[in-house]
Amino acid sequence: MAFDDRSPIYLQIADGIKNDVLSGALKEDEQVMSTNQYAAFYRINPATAAKGFAQLVDEGVLYKKRGIGMFVSPAAREKLRRERRERFFTEVVDPMLAEAKRIGIEVDEIVRHLGGAR
Amino acid sequence: MIELRDVSVRYGSTVAVEGIDLDLPTGKIYGLLGRNGSGKTSLLSALASFRRPSSGTVRVDGQDAFENPAVMRQTCFIRDTLDTNESDKVRALLRFAGWMRPNWDADYAAKLLDLFEINPRKRASSLSRGQKSAVGVVLGLAARAPLTILDETYLGMDAVARSAFYRELLGDYLAHPRTIILSTHLIEEVADLFERVIVIDHGRLLLHEETDELRGRGVTVTGPAAAVGEFVAGHTVLGEQTLGGVRAVTLDWRPDPADLARGESAGLNFGPVGIQDLFIHLTSRAQPLEATR
């Protein structure tokens, strides 16, 4: 994963790990890298990495085991899927419909196109 | 904690640093950014107690720093001159450092010399600019000083050597946490290592913030001139350009999603501003940031 400097890196870290949880690359109760390992691997300041991990703990995606490390919460994948599914229509479909309207593509045409992808 | 209170450095009638207040919690990596001649080296000299400020105070963990042997032993300040005789061999420089530095790691120093492919039998006078910088990196990192200050210790180093330097800096910091201050204007390639960034311009403090807070802090708004003008009213403008009826304005502002939606429905486009661009915008202004707020 490569970071850009156009949004806070801690948010990019959190998003990257969420995507790994969603895709199943990180499994429930699986241990994630320590902040120092993460910092060394991605060449970033460890405080930035720690902030990304803290955000995920706050959101319930990760949980801490004292003295051992951080792990993926058992319910994380289901919870993330639910959140992303809710946002899918407002963030993905609605902007697409707005663009379609701007350039004169009818909804029927979109439905026909989507039918082909079924 | 390193505390600077109203620190000024003057050379005759030239003011290099003026009235800087800074509180630097220890144990972090700081980036000191500023254009050439902005006062970086003068500020670092005062911070490292190499120079007594013309006025103001520098305190390290509550102690007055200047000519304080306890503070000096804990401080390692690497300047581009390496503070050495040109006839000294690299080997001798490392030996002196070993005597001076309580935490000196000779094995690590040897490993770094090897990494940068520097022959320890070479004299300081025969080192290239890049090799001199690399020796500075060796002296700075292997000293493991609680306060390590590296003043543009990358000059003349090629991209491969700089990359090795950044990797070693981070790796050694992770293994031996300490306060490291690195001055640079190669922001883009090293910003990810900084926990905090200090920007000075014309000897004055422009900002001191968490690096991550600066990412996405600025925004560029592009669109029909009238709509842009209406949208950006009341925000700090860092730069702008116009082409025909299109105006692009860079703002020191992080719009929220509602602002973005409002702007997009008015036909405006938004673009992020990277740290390097933010730095250029902040320091290329005639007026300091505060004056525009």
Interface residues (C-beta under 8 A of the other chain):
Chain A: F3 D4 D5 R6 S7 P8 I9 Y10 N36 A39 A40 Y42 R43 I44 N45 P46 A47 T48 K51
Chain B: K28 I29 Y166 R167 L170 G171 L174 E188 A191 D192 L193 F194 E195 T211 D212 E213 R215 G216 P272 V273 G274 I275 Q276
